[in-house]
Amino acid sequence: MIKQLQKQLHSRSAKDRAKAAEKLGQLGEQARPCVPDLIEALNDPEREVRVKATLALSFLEAVEAVSTIIQLLKDENEMVRSAAVGALSFFRDAQAVQPLIKLLADKNHEIRDRTLRALGRIGDPVAVQPLIQALNDPVPFVRWGAAVGLGFLGSPEAIEPLISLVLCDEDRSLRWRAVEALGNIGNRRAIKPLRRIINDENEDPDVQMAAALALNKIKDIKTA
């Protein structure tokens, strides 16, 4: 089957090439010999093939593909760029950090959101300031992604900007994510504003619950 799929990757039919890439990703370790073919498929003229090859390489944990996948962040197609961000988030390779930071200027807000989360997962402190800046993105959904990413990074630099969101932003979901991020960072500077949220009779109950959980998490970190 492997040899057949490997041959299918070079089919004249784009549909067949995409199917072959998808199936190889599902086969796991036994498909490792096809990694060079999948890397080659990242330059396929058809969007769907590039997407499926990117996903397959991440499923196969093919770290040798990272540098080529990084190039897809400049792809003209949004679906390809999005797939590349997802794969790089999985690999958590530091060489992807700067290219991902540049992608924060993408016009597509979903890609910006996904990129922020990816930078958080990679965990390089170089991304802290770009993520803090993204808290001012005009799209609430993207600010949400920035808060989540900062929670992953765990940097004390993000405490004050996140507190500002918690106390001032009108978006309930964003306040919720900012509160969770404060809990994940675990800095005592967040205790007072979290208590303020908990005691605010006008605050959303779900945000208050998240604040209580975050407060307990900070206390647990300090007593561990």
C-alpha positions as CSV (number, residue, x, y, z in Angstrom):
1,M,0.0,0.0,0.0
2,I,2.8,2.5,0.9
3,K,4.4,2.2,-2.5
4,Q,1.1,2.6,-4.2
5,L,0.4,5.8,-2.2
6,Q,3.9,7.0,-2.9
7,K,3.3,6.6,-6.6
8,Q,-0.2,8.3,-6.3
9,L,1.5,11.4,-4.8
10,H,2.9,12.0,-8.3
11,S,-0.4,11.3,-10.1
12,R,-1.7,13.7,-12.8
13,S,-4.9,14.0,-10.8
14,A,-4.7,16.6,-8.0
15,K,-7.6,14.9,-6.2
16,D,-5.6,11.6,-6.2
17,R,-2.5,13.4,-4.9
18,A,-4.4,15.0,-2.1
19,K,-6.0,11.7,-1.1
20,A,-2.6,10.0,-1.1
21,A,-1.1,12.6,1.2
22,E,-4.0,12.3,3.5
23,K,-3.8,8.5,3.7
24,L,-0.1,8.6,4.3
25,G,-0.6,10.9,7.3
26,Q,-3.1,8.4,8.7
27,L,-0.7,5.5,8.4
28,G,1.8,6.8,10.9
29,E,5.2,5.4,11.3
30,Q,5.0,3.0,8.4
31,A,4.7,6.0,6.1
32,R,8.0,7.5,7.2
33,P,9.8,6.4,3.9
34,C,7.4,8.8,2.1
35,V,8.4,11.9,4.0
36,P,10.6,13.2,1.2
37,D,7.7,12.8,-1.3
38,L,5.4,14.7,1.1
39,I,7.9,17.5,1.5
40,E,8.1,17.7,-2.3
41,A,4.2,17.9,-2.3
42,L,4.4,21.1,-0.2
43,N,5.3,22.8,-3.5
44,D,2.4,21.2,-5.4
45,P,0.5,23.7,-7.6
46,E,-2.8,22.6,-6.1
47,R,-3.9,24.1,-2.8
48,E,-5.6,21.0,-1.4
49,V,-2.4,18.9,-2.0
50,R,-0.3,21.4,-0.1
51,V,-2.7,21.4,2.8
52,K,-3.0,17.6,3.0
53,A,0.8,17.2,2.7
54,T,1.3,19.7,5.5
55,L,-1.1,17.9,7.8
56,A,0.4,14.5,7.0
57,L,3.9,15.7,7.8
58,S,2.8,17.0,11.2
59,F,1.0,13.7,11.9
60,L,4.2,11.8,11.0
61,E,6.2,14.2,13.3
62,A,8.6,14.9,10.4
63,V,10.7,17.6,11.9
64,E,12.9,17.6,8.8
65,A,9.9,19.3,7.0
66,V,9.8,22.4,9.4
67,S,11.9,24.7,7.2
68,T,9.8,24.0,4.1
69,I,6.6,24.4,6.1
70,I,7.8,27.7,7.3
71,Q,7.9,28.9,3.7
72,L,4.2,28.1,3.4
73,L,3.5,30.9,5.8
74,K,3.9,33.1,2.7
75,D,1.6,31.1,0.6
76,E,-1.0,33.1,-1.3
77,N,-3.8,30.7,-0.1
78,E,-5.3,31.3,3.3
79,M,-6.0,27.6,3.9
80,V,-2.4,26.7,3.2
81,R,-1.1,29.4,5.6
82,S,-3.5,28.2,8.2
83,A,-2.4,24.6,7.9
84,A,1.2,25.6,8.1
85,V,0.6,27.5,11.3
86,G,-1.1,24.4,12.8
87,A,1.8,22.2,11.9
88,L,4.4,24.6,13.3
89,S,2.4,24.8,16.5
90,F,2.6,21.0,16.8
91,F,6.4,20.9,16.1
92,R,7.2,23.8,18.5
93,D,10.4,24.6,16.7
94,A,12.1,27.8,17.6
95,Q,13.1,28.6,14.0
96,A,9.4,29.2,13.3
97,V,9.0,32.0,15.9
98,Q,10.1,35.0,13.8
99,P,8.2,33.9,10.7
100,L,5.1,33.4,12.8
101,I,5.5,36.9,14.4
102,K,5.6,38.4,10.9
103,L,2.4,36.5,10.1
104,L,0.6,38.5,12.9
105,A,0.1,41.2,10.2
106,D,-2.0,38.8,8.1
107,K,-5.3,40.3,6.9
108,N,-7.2,37.1,7.9
109,H,-8.2,37.4,11.5
110,E,-8.6,33.6,11.9
111,I,-5.0,33.2,10.9
112,R,-3.8,35.9,13.3
113,D,-5.7,34.1,16.1
114,R,-4.2,30.7,15.2
115,T,-0.7,32.2,15.0
116,L,-1.0,33.8,18.4
117,R,-1.9,30.5,19.9
118,A,0.9,28.7,18.1
119,L,3.4,31.2,19.4
120,G,2.1,30.6,22.9
121,R,2.5,26.8,22.5
122,I,6.0,27.1,21.1
123,G,6.9,29.0,24.3
124,D,9.7,31.3,23.1
125,P,9.8,34.5,25.3
126,V,10.7,36.5,22.1
127,A,6.9,36.3,21.3
128,V,5.8,38.0,24.6
129,Q,5.8,41.6,23.3
130,P,4.1,40.8,20.0
131,L,1.4,38.9,21.9
132,I,0.9,41.8,24.3
133,Q,0.6,44.2,21.3
134,A,-2.0,41.8,19.8
135,L,-4.2,42.4,22.9
136,N,-5.1,45.7,21.0
137,D,-6.2,43.9,17.8
138,P,-9.5,45.4,16.5
139,V,-11.0,41.9,16.3
140,P,-12.1,40.6,19.8
141,F,-11.6,37.0,18.6
142,V,-7.9,37.8,17.9
143,R,-7.5,39.5,21.3
144,W,-8.9,36.3,22.8
145,G,-6.1,34.3,21.0
146,A,-3.5,36.7,22.3
147,A,-4.7,36.2,25.9
148,V,-4.6,32.4,25.5
149,G,-1.1,32.6,24.0
150,L,0.2,34.7,26.8
151,G,-1.3,32.2,29.3
152,F,0.8,29.5,27.6
153,L,4.0,31.7,27.7
154,G,3.5,32.4,31.4
155,S,5.5,35.7,31.3
156,P,5.1,38.2,34.2
157,E,5.4,40.9,31.6
158,A,1.8,40.1,30.5
159,I,0.3,40.6,33.9
160,E,-0.6,44.3,33.7
161,P,-2.0,44.2,30.1
162,L,-4.1,41.2,31.0
163,I,-5.4,42.8,34.2
164,S,-6.4,45.8,32.1
165,L,-8.4,43.5,29.8
166,V,-10.1,41.8,32.7
167,L,-11.2,45.1,34.3
168,C,-11.9,47.2,31.2
169,D,-12.8,45.1,28.1
170,E,-16.5,44.8,27.4
171,D,-16.2,41.4,25.7
172,R,-17.2,38.7,28.2
173,S,-15.4,35.9,26.4
174,L,-12.2,37.9,26.3
175,R,-12.4,38.7,30.0
176,W,-12.9,35.1,30.7
177,R,-9.8,34.1,28.7
178,A,-7.7,36.9,30.2
179,V,-8.7,35.6,33.7
180,E,-7.7,32.1,32.7
181,A,-4.3,33.4,31.4
182,L,-3.7,35.2,34.7
183,G,-4.3,31.9,36.5
184,N,-1.9,30.1,34.2
185,I,0.8,32.7,34.7
186,G,0.4,32.4,38.5
187,N,1.7,35.8,39.6
188,R,0.5,37.2,42.9
189,R,-0.1,40.7,41.3
190,A,-3.2,39.2,39.8
191,I,-4.8,38.3,43.2
192,K,-6.3,41.7,43.9
193,P,-8.0,42.2,40.5
194,L,-9.3,38.6,40.5
195,R,-10.9,39.2,43.9
196,R,-12.4,42.3,42.6
197,I,-14.0,40.3,39.8
198,I,-15.3,37.7,42.2
199,N,-16.9,40.4,44.4
200,D,-18.4,42.4,41.5
201,E,-22.2,41.9,41.6
202,N,-22.5,43.1,38.0
203,E,-19.9,40.7,36.6
204,D,-20.8,37.7,34.5
205,P,-21.1,34.5,36.7
206,D,-18.9,32.5,34.3
207,V,-16.1,35.1,34.5
208,Q,-16.4,35.1,38.2
209,M,-16.1,31.3,38.3
210,A,-13.1,31.5,36.1
211,A,-11.6,34.2,38.4
212,A,-12.2,31.9,41.5
213,L,-10.4,29.0,39.7
214,A,-7.5,31.3,38.7
215,L,-7.2,32.6,42.2
216,N,-7.0,29.0,43.6
217,K,-4.4,28.1,41.0
218,I,-2.2,31.0,42.0
219,K,-2.5,30.1,45.6
220,D,-1.6,26.5,44.8
221,I,1.4,27.5,42.8
222,K,2.7,29.7,45.7
223,T,2.2,26.9,48.3
224,A,3.6,24.1,46.2
